[in-house]
Amino acid sequence: MSTLGIVIMAGGRGTRLKSARPKVLHTVGGKLLLQHVIDAALTLAAPADIHVVIGHQADLVREAVGSTGVHFVDQPEQLGTGHALQMVKAAFLASGITPPDNLMVLSGDVPLIRPETLVTLWTTHQREGASMTILTAIPPSPQGYGRVLRQASASPRVSAIIEQKSLSAEQLAHPELIQEINSGIYVFHSTALFHCLGELKNDNSAGEFYLTDVAALLVKEGDPVVAVAADSVNEVLGANTISEMMHLDAAMRATTAQHHMANGVTIFRPDTVIIDSAVSIGPDTILEPFTQILGNTSIGKGCRIRSYSVIQDSTLGDNVLVRNGCILDNAKVGDGALLGPYAHLRPESRIGENAHVGNFVETKKTILGDGSKANHLSYLGDAVIGKGVNIGAGVITCNYDGVNKTVTTIGDNVFVGSNSTLVAPITLDDGSYVAASSCITEDLPAGALGIGRSRQTTKEGWATRRRAGLAASRSYENL
């Protein structure tokens, strides 16, 4: 069987973005441009067979996607697409590794490319016995793109690739006759490619070696060069400006929303809802307008996410209600839980089944057990809270002493009265009770009552005398 390796071009600077970051490390659809392309490539090849060409800020690119296991090929000088493949050829020679029979070349800034399209490109290449197979597209306007000319309208065979600046006067006058554009995505037979790379010239205004020139060399030698069109031009669009990048982001998010709605998710005003590409959502869940579901979030069945909530890298069980304006970051929420409005679940918050985290409650690195409730104005940090616990309004776990973070442990069926302060490290055993407005600094045994406040003093008539004195003073000042 013919073998396939994949080369991803990711060495460019992206000067038109006006950004300090490499182009391929910008984000669309909640994922790096380059990560989208790597994910598509991984459907056809193992990480060891994927070679990412890096140049501009190469260390940042390595760090960003190194965990995928792909190989990297350095291109210290960015002298064109042909030069990038020359670096790949040199890397194979230096390593002593036999190149695969074929190499697919992808662009690191084309995030909408579908695995299905790459499969079609690869199978066409094999079926036609081609030395080079070009993925093409037909946009509404081909202005600015290189055009692909076929030997005949119904033939897969290509006679030439012509850059925009090289079009004849007749071709410019009748653009409808040559609308098929070159996407910059190819499959090559490796032997044919490596032979042609040595013959590339850089006698052009940019002084670069162009991979498109390989097509002309192969056609001249009589080697088969074929083309196959993508189903949608959006698949092959790159991003050279922030505006173009946001166009890709909008297209990707619209597709993502349609995918979820087709699988039983109700999305009101999908144009206002942001869902990242890695998100999973169960059927019968409802997303209200202006919600954001980000990162590697998983939402179960029958949930409702109300407007203005932002959920990132979190897991929600079934039948969870997230009221308006909640923020979740790396949290886990059990079935039937109720959150908000305006709750903030910070990293490592674990909310049990049927638990309540209510108005303006903040949790951080806290476990709230099944059926427990913290309904109002509380901060729960570094706490382990059991089942059936009631946390009153304004309760605070004091987890930080200026040097160390320490844990508050609360057993099952504990009642913590409103406006209480729990100074960690501390343990409240099962069934204990904290009186309202207490400052608790010692452990409570099971079933005990803890009171940590001064005794009330009542001075009869003090307020009346105070008001009278103030009134007399004002009268004297007005004389």
TIDRENMI-107662 format. One line per field, with one value per residue (C-alpha): x, y, z; residue number from 1. Coordinates in nm, 2 decimals, padded with zeros to 4 digits. Layout:
% residues N
x	X/...
y	Y/...
z	Z/...
num	NUM/...
% end
This chain:
% residues 479
x	00.00/00.12/00.23/00.14/00.31/00.18/00.36/00.20/00.33/00.35/00.66/00.52/00.52/00.17/00.27/-00.08/-00.22/-00.03/00.03/00.33/00.21/00.27/-00.03/-00.08/-00.11/-00.42/-00.75/-01.07/-01.36/-01.19/-00.88/-00.54/-00.54/-00.26/-00.43/-00.73/-00.51/-00.32/-00.64/-00.76/-00.42/-00.44/-00.74/-00.51/-00.17/00.00/00.17/00.51/00.42/00.32/00.59/00.52/00.75/00.83/01.03/00.90/00.89/00.95/00.99/00.64/00.49/00.68/00.55/00.19/00.15/00.44/00.21/00.05/00.36/00.41/00.76/00.90/01.12/01.31/01.30/01.52/01.47/01.13/01.21/00.88/00.67/00.91/01.20/00.99/00.97/01.34/01.39/01.16/01.37/01.69/01.54/01.46/01.82/01.98/01.77/01.83/01.46/01.31/01.04/00.69/00.58/00.36/00.34/00.03/00.10/-00.14/-00.14/-00.13/-00.37/-00.66/-00.87/-01.19/-01.04/-01.25/-01.10/-01.35/-01.21/-00.85/-00.97/-01.12/-00.79/-00.58/-00.81/-00.82/-00.44/-00.41/-00.69/-00.54/-00.18/-00.09/00.25/00.07/-00.29/-00.42/-00.72/-00.91/-01.22/-01.46/-01.52/-01.77/-01.48/-01.14/-00.97/-00.62/-00.59/-00.39/-00.61/-00.60/-00.64/-00.76/-00.69/-01.06/-01.36/-01.45/-01.10/-00.91/-00.58/-00.43/-00.24/-00.12/-00.15/-00.14/-00.09/-00.32/-00.05/00.03/-00.32/-00.36/-00.57/-00.83/-00.84/-00.88/-01.17/-01.35/-01.28/-01.59/-01.40/-01.13/-01.28/-01.12/-00.85/-00.55/-00.60/-00.23/-00.32/-00.16/-00.06/00.27/00.44/00.76/01.01/00.87/00.84/01.20/01.33/01.15/01.26/01.61/01.50/01.30/01.42/01.38/01.41/01.10/01.04/01.02/01.33/01.13/01.09/00.73/00.57/00.33/00.62/00.64/00.32/00.47/00.78/00.58/00.34/00.65/00.79/00.46/00.39/00.02/-00.10/-00.47/-00.72/-01.01/-01.25/-01.35/-01.73/-01.71/-01.47/-01.48/-01.28/-00.97/-00.98/-00.68/-00.66/-00.43/-00.60/-00.78/-01.10/-01.05/-00.98/-01.31/-01.49/-01.35/-01.44/-01.80/-01.83/-01.69/-01.92/-02.22/-02.13/-02.08/-02.42/-02.59/-02.42/-02.55/-02.91/-02.91/-02.84/-03.13/-02.98/-03.21/-03.01/-03.21/-03.05/-02.75/-02.59/-02.53/-02.41/-02.04/-01.96/-01.61/-01.54/-01.44/-01.76/-02.01/-02.37/-02.64/-02.99/-03.28/-03.03/-03.13/-02.88/-03.03/-02.89/-02.55/-02.41/-02.05/-01.95/-01.58/-01.28/-01.33/-01.67/-01.91/-02.28/-02.53/-02.89/-03.18/-02.98/-03.07/-02.80/-02.95/-02.83/-02.49/-02.34/-01.98/-01.87/-01.52/-01.34/-01.61/-01.84/-02.21/-02.42/-02.79/-03.07/-02.85/-02.99/-02.74/-02.92/-02.82/-02.47/-02.28/-01.91/-01.77/-01.40/-01.27/-01.56/-01.76/-02.13/-02.35/-02.69/-02.98/-02.77/-02.88/-02.64/-02.68/-02.78/-02.43/-02.25/-01.87/-01.73/-01.35/-01.11/-01.15/-01.50/-01.69/-02.07/-02.27/-02.60/-02.90/-02.68/-02.74/-02.49/-02.69/-02.67/-02.32/-02.16/-01.80/-01.63/-01.27/-01.11/-01.42/-01.63/-02.00/-02.18/-02.50/-02.81/-02.60/-02.69/-02.51/-02.77/-02.65/-02.34/-02.08/-01.71/-01.62/-01.25/-01.04/-01.33/-01.47/-01.84/-02.05/-02.41/-02.72/-02.53/-02.69/-02.45/-02.62/-02.59/-02.25/-02.06/-01.68/-01.42/-01.10/-00.85/-00.55/-00.33/-00.10/00.14/-00.05/-00.38/-00.56/-00.87/-01.22/-01.39/-01.76/-01.94/-02.29/-02.61/-02.42/-02.60/-02.38/-02.57/-02.56/-02.26/-02.04/-01.66/-01.48/-01.11/-00.92/-00.78/-01.10/-01.34/-01.72/-01.83/-02.16/-02.48/-02.30/-02.46/-02.29/-02.48/-02.53/-02.26/-02.01/-01.63/-01.54/-01.17/-01.19/-01.32/-01.68/-01.77/-02.07/-02.40/-02.24/-02.34/-02.06/-02.11/-01.82/-01.95/-01.96/-02.27/-02.52/-02.54/-02.86/-02.86/-03.21/-03.29/-02.94/-03.06/-03.33/-03.07/-02.82/-03.07/-03.18/-02.82/-02.74/-03.06/-02.95/-02.60/-02.74/-02.97/-02.68/-02.47/-02.75/-02.77
y	00.00/00.35/00.54/00.90/01.17/01.52/01.85/02.15/02.50/02.70/02.91/03.24/03.57/03.69/04.06/04.17/04.07/04.35/04.11/04.00/03.64/03.40/03.37/03.00/03.07/03.29/03.14/03.07/02.86/02.83/02.66/02.76/02.78/02.53/02.29/02.28/02.17/01.92/01.76/01.72/01.57/01.32/01.16/01.04/01.00/00.92/01.21/01.07/01.11/01.47/01.73/02.10/02.35/02.63/02.95/03.28/03.25/02.88/02.82/02.95/02.72/02.42/02.49/02.55/02.22/02.00/01.79/01.65/01.45/01.59/01.64/01.99/02.10/02.43/02.69/02.97/03.18/03.19/03.18/03.05/02.74/02.55/02.63/02.49/02.16/02.17/02.19/01.89/01.70/01.79/01.68/01.34/01.31/01.42/01.18/00.88/00.81/00.69/00.94/00.81/00.74/01.05/01.38/01.58/01.96/02.16/02.53/02.60/02.89/02.70/02.59/02.49/02.21/01.89/01.55/01.42/01.66/01.54/01.18/01.27/01.44/01.14/00.88/01.09/01.11/00.73/00.65/00.88/00.76/01.13/01.28/01.59/01.64/01.99/02.07/02.35/02.56/02.79/03.11/03.38/03.60/03.45/03.78/03.76/03.38/03.16/02.98/02.62/02.54/02.19/02.01/01.98/02.09/01.74/01.62/01.59/01.66/02.00/02.19/02.49/02.70/03.07/03.34/03.64/03.88/03.64/03.63/03.74/04.03/03.79/03.59/03.91/04.02/03.69/03.57/03.35/03.11/03.05/03.06/02.75/02.86/02.68/02.63/02.56/02.21/01.93/01.56/01.48/01.16/01.21/01.10/01.34/01.62/01.59/01.57/01.90/02.08/02.08/02.26/02.54/02.90/03.21/03.46/03.66/03.99/03.82/03.61/03.30/02.94/02.86/02.52/02.61/02.59/02.22/02.18/02.34/02.12/01.80/01.89/01.97/01.63/01.46/01.35/01.35/01.65/01.64/01.85/01.79/02.06/02.11/02.11/02.46/02.74/02.82/02.50/02.64/03.00/03.12/03.43/03.71/03.98/03.99/04.07/03.76/03.55/03.67/03.57/03.22/03.22/03.32/03.05/02.78/02.88/02.88/02.53/02.42/02.56/02.38/02.06/02.08/02.18/01.88/01.67/01.79/02.10/02.41/02.73/03.06/03.32/03.11/03.41/03.54/03.22/03.12/02.75/02.63/02.34/02.09/02.13/01.85/01.90/01.65/01.65/01.86/02.11/02.47/02.76/03.10/03.41/03.55/03.24/03.13/02.76/02.74/02.50/02.14/02.18/01.89/01.95/01.67/01.62/01.84/02.13/02.50/02.76/03.10/03.42/03.58/03.28/03.18/02.81/02.71/02.37/02.24/01.93/01.96/01.65/01.61/01.85/02.12/02.48/02.76/03.08/03.42/03.55/03.26/03.20/02.85/02.77/02.41/02.31/01.99/02.00/01.70/01.60/01.83/02.10/02.46/02.75/03.13/03.38/03.53/03.24/03.21/02.86/02.89/02.61/02.27/02.34/02.02/02.06/01.76/01.63/01.85/02.10/02.48/02.75/03.07/03.45/03.59/03.28/03.21/02.87/02.78/02.44/02.33/02.02/02.08/01.76/01.62/01.83/02.09/02.46/02.79/03.02/03.38/03.59/03.34/03.26/02.90/02.84/02.53/02.35/02.00/02.02/01.71/01.62/01.81/02.11/02.45/02.74/03.07/03.41/03.58/03.28/03.29/03.02/03.20/02.98/03.21/03.33/03.54/03.25/02.92/02.80/02.57/02.36/02.39/02.05/02.03/01.71/01.60/01.78/02.07/02.41/02.72/03.03/03.35/03.59/03.33/03.32/02.98/03.02/02.73/02.48/02.37/02.08/02.09/01.73/01.58/01.75/02.04/02.39/02.73/03.02/03.32/03.59/03.36/03.35/02.99/02.91/02.57/02.23/02.15/01.79/01.61/01.75/02.05/02.42/02.67/03.03/03.27/03.62/03.88/03.90/04.17/04.48/04.68/05.04/05.16/05.51/05.57/05.64/05.89/06.08/06.08/06.23/06.50/06.60/06.62/06.84/07.08/07.11/07.20/07.47/07.63/07.64/07.82/08.11
z	00.00/-00.09/00.22/00.31/00.51/00.57/00.57/00.73/00.64/00.96/00.92/00.79/00.98/00.88/00.86/00.75/01.08/01.26/01.55/01.76/01.75/01.47/01.24/01.31/01.68/01.64/01.75/01.56/01.68/02.02/01.88/01.73/01.35/01.35/01.59/01.36/01.07/01.28/01.40/01.04/00.95/01.23/01.07/00.79/00.95/01.28/01.46/01.36/00.99/01.03/00.97/01.07/00.90/01.15/01.11/01.26/01.64/01.60/01.98/02.04/01.78/01.92/02.27/02.16/01.97/02.07/02.29/01.97/01.89/01.54/01.41/01.34/01.05/01.09/00.81/00.95/00.64/00.49/00.12/-00.01/-00.02/-00.24/00.00/00.29/00.10/00.03/00.41/00.45/00.19/00.37/00.71/00.56/00.43/00.75/00.96/00.74/00.74/00.41/00.30/00.26/-00.10/-00.10/00.08/00.14/00.19/00.40/00.51/00.88/00.84/00.67/00.97/00.80/00.60/00.66/00.70/00.45/00.19/00.26/00.22/-00.12/-00.22/-00.12/-00.28/-00.61/-00.61/-00.58/-00.83/-01.09/-01.03/-01.01/-00.95/-00.81/-00.71/-00.64/-00.42/-00.59/-00.52/-00.71/-00.52/-00.60/-00.72/-00.81/-00.80/-00.65/-00.66/-00.88/-01.14/-01.23/-01.60/-01.69/-02.02/-02.07/-01.86/-01.75/-01.72/-01.39/-01.57/-01.52/-01.79/-01.59/-01.27/-01.36/-01.10/-01.10/-01.23/-01.52/-01.66/-02.02/-02.13/-02.27/-01.94/-01.74/-01.97/-01.92/-01.56/-01.56/-01.79/-01.54/-01.20/-01.04/-00.79/-00.64/-00.27/-00.19/-00.07/-00.26/-00.26/-00.43/-00.52/-00.32/-00.58/-00.84/-00.59/-00.46/-00.82/-00.91/-00.59/-00.72/-01.04/-00.88/-00.95/-00.74/-01.03/-00.93/-00.75/-00.41/-00.46/-00.34/-00.45/-00.53/-00.49/-00.77/-01.01/-00.95/-01.14/-01.45/-01.43/-01.40/-01.68/-01.90/-01.82/-01.90/-01.54/-01.45/-01.26/-01.16/-00.97/-00.74/-00.62/-00.25/-00.18/-00.03/-00.09/00.28/00.35/00.17/00.28/00.48/00.70/00.61/00.82/01.15/00.95/00.74/01.05/01.21/00.89/00.94/01.30/01.22/00.96/01.19/01.48/01.26/01.15/01.51/01.62/01.33/01.43/01.78/01.68/01.44/01.75/01.96/02.13/02.13/02.07/02.08/01.86/01.75/01.60/01.95/02.11/02.11/02.11/02.07/01.84/02.11/02.31/02.35/02.45/02.51/02.36/02.50/02.65/02.59/02.53/02.57/02.38/02.46/02.63/02.58/02.60/02.57/02.56/02.64/02.80/02.82/02.90/02.96/02.86/02.96/03.09/03.05/03.03/03.07/02.91/02.97/03.13/03.04/03.08/03.01/03.04/03.26/03.29/03.36/03.43/03.32/03.41/03.54/03.55/03.51/03.57/03.42/03.44/03.59/03.52/03.54/03.48/03.51/03.73/03.76/03.83/03.91/03.78/03.88/04.03/04.03/03.98/04.01/03.91/03.91/04.07/04.01/04.01/03.99/03.91/04.08/04.21/04.23/04.28/04.38/04.25/04.33/04.51/04.49/04.44/04.44/04.41/04.41/04.56/04.47/04.50/04.45/04.49/04.68/04.70/04.77/04.85/04.71/04.81/04.99/04.95/04.95/04.82/04.89/04.90/05.02/04.95/04.97/04.91/04.97/05.14/05.15/05.23/05.28/05.19/05.30/05.43/05.45/05.41/05.52/05.35/05.38/05.50/05.44/05.46/05.56/05.36/05.34/05.63/05.41/05.35/05.32/05.19/05.44/05.42/05.58/05.63/05.69/05.75/05.64/05.75/05.90/05.94/05.91/06.01/05.81/05.82/05.98/05.93/05.94/06.00/05.84/05.91/06.08/06.09/06.15/06.22/06.10/06.22/06.40/06.40/06.37/06.52/06.29/06.29/06.45/06.40/06.43/06.50/06.67/06.55/06.63/06.74/06.58/06.69/06.87/06.85/06.79/06.89/06.83/06.90/07.19/07.41/07.32/07.54/07.54/07.68/07.74/07.61/07.46/07.11/07.23/07.44/07.15/06.91/07.15/07.21/06.84/06.79/07.07/06.92/06.58/06.73/06.92/06.60/06.41/06.66
num	1/2/3/4/5/6/7/8/9/10/11/12/13/14/15/16/17/18/19/20/21/22/23/24/25/26/27/28/29/30/31/32/33/34/35/36/37/38/39/40/41/42/43/44/45/46/47/48/49/50/51/52/53/54/55/56/57/58/59/60/61/62/63/64/65/66/67/68/69/70/71/72/73/74/75/76/77/78/79/80/81/82/83/84/85/86/87/88/89/90/91/92/93/94/95/96/97/98/99/100/101/102/103/104/105/106/107/108/109/110/111/112/113/114/115/116/117/118/119/120/121/122/123/124/125/126/127/128/129/130/131/132/133/134/135/136/137/138/139/140/141/142/143/144/145/146/147/148/149/150/151/152/153/154/155/156/157/158/159/160/161/162/163/164/165/166/167/168/169/170/171/172/173/174/175/176/177/178/179/180/181/182/183/184/185/186/187/188/189/190/191/192/193/194/195/196/197/198/199/200/201/202/203/204/205/206/207/208/209/210/211/212/213/214/215/216/217/218/219/220/221/222/223/224/225/226/227/228/229/230/231/232/233/234/235/236/237/238/239/240/241/242/243/244/245/246/247/248/249/250/251/252/253/254/255/256/257/258/259/260/261/262/263/264/265/266/267/268/269/270/271/272/273/274/275/276/277/278/279/280/281/282/283/284/285/286/287/288/289/290/291/292/293/294/295/296/297/298/299/300/301/302/303/304/305/306/307/308/309/310/311/312/313/314/315/316/317/318/319/320/321/322/323/324/325/326/327/328/329/330/331/332/333/334/335/336/337/338/339/340/341/342/343/344/345/346/347/348/349/350/351/352/353/354/355/356/357/358/359/360/361/362/363/364/365/366/367/368/369/370/371/372/373/374/375/376/377/378/379/380/381/382/383/384/385/386/387/388/389/390/391/392/393/394/395/396/397/398/399/400/401/402/403/404/405/406/407/408/409/410/411/412/413/414/415/416/417/418/419/420/421/422/423/424/425/426/427/428/429/430/431/432/433/434/435/436/437/438/439/440/441/442/443/444/445/446/447/448/449/450/451/452/453/454/455/456/457/458/459/460/461/462/463/464/465/466/467/468/469/470/471/472/473/474/475/476/477/478/479
% end
